[in-house]
């Protein structure tokens, strides 16, 4: 079992930046692929970023490459999402995810609102 707590969301103007953090507790953090997803009102949850247990080969959807950066600190059991050049369409609840084999865990989400 893994518990995930996101933080860092808030209101920001278009063009601004935010850094989200996710603190994990429970099983060995370094065993898990970590990811970020988001869900806007009336839309399905979508993939934002993923990072392997060792921290190499981060992966993003093409639409977010260059603006979002995922990183992790296995010693602190945290994963971060640096978001730059934010746009109003980035407004959503952002969720942290931990995945290992068939197991998948989610945080409660943190709201990001980008004003135009």
C-alpha positions, 0 to 999 in steps of 0.5 A: 500500500502506498499513500500519496499526498499532492501539494503546490496547486493554486491560482496562477496567471497564464504564462506563469509557473507552478511546481507540484509535489507529491509525498509518498509513504508506505511501501518502498518508493523507489520500486514504483513508476511515478506519474502525474495525471490531470482531469479538467471539469467534464473531461476524462483523466489524462496522462501528463508525465511519467518517470521510472523508478531510477529517475531516467527516461521521463515521458510526456505527451507530445503536447506538454513536452518542453513546458512540464518537467517531472522529477523524483527524489527517492531519498525523500520519497517525493515526485515533483512536476514543474509546470512552466508557460501555463495556459488556461487549458492547463486548468485541472485537478492534478493527481499523483500516481504510483504504479508497480505491476498491477498495483496503482495508487492515487493521491487526492489531487490538487487544483491548478487554475490558470487565469487568462 
